[in-house]
Amino acid sequence: GAGVSQSPRYKVTKRGQDVALRCDPISGHVSLYWYRQALGQGPEFLTYFNYEAQQDKSGLPNDRFSAERPEGSISTLTIQRTEQRDSAMYRCASSLAPAGLAVEQYFGPGTRLTVT
Amino acid sequence: KNEVEQSPQNLTAQEGEFITINCSYSVGISALHWLQQHPGGGIVSLFMLSSGKKKHGRLIATINIQEKHSSLHITASHPRDSAVYICAALNRDDKIIFGKGTRLHILP
């Protein structure tokens, strides 16, 4: 079956613009995670959902970042008033089991965001 | 067989003990990450390695590219180190392959 997909794969935007990044998890997967990985850095956790409920958003850098998963499937990560420091690879993952365990996560290909 | 294997799966130790967590991988990699996942689910990136050794506070990570093996060491372990430690290999296609994690519990 299809894996985790993300769109767009690449996004170039001007500073100050809003962007919305989409994640389509594997069908039936309960948990959905968002990570960010700056060039040359390790990934950092942003937020995750179990079904439609956002469980932990402690990793969101500031209030310009928000995420939703209204029907417990597709999720959107929105960055408002983008800044150059937001440039990174944004990765989405999903897992069959609820988060909080070291479960296998299936990662999407990522969206490479460049803010100019 | 997973492309990234960690051992042990679970580890319980007394406060102050020296801890070693191992990670072996079977794919060509561009980098290897050690992550710490807290009980609440958040993941913190501890190290990213492509060769040699890195040290941060009481944490030391080493990687042997020839042997396709990495270790994470914790010196003078403390109960607050209790977490799941995850090894993640970044393969040459820029795909992150996660190990299943090592659940560490440090007893006071």
Interface residues (C-beta under 8 A of the other chain):
Chain A: Y35 G40 Q41 G42 P43 E44 F45 Y48 Q55 D56 S58 G59 M89 R91 A99 G100 L101 A102 V103 E104 Q105 F107 P109 G110
Chain B: H33 L35 Q37 P39 G40 G41 G42 I43 V44 S45 L46 F47 M48 V84 I86 A88 D94 K95 I96 F98 K100 G101 T102 R103
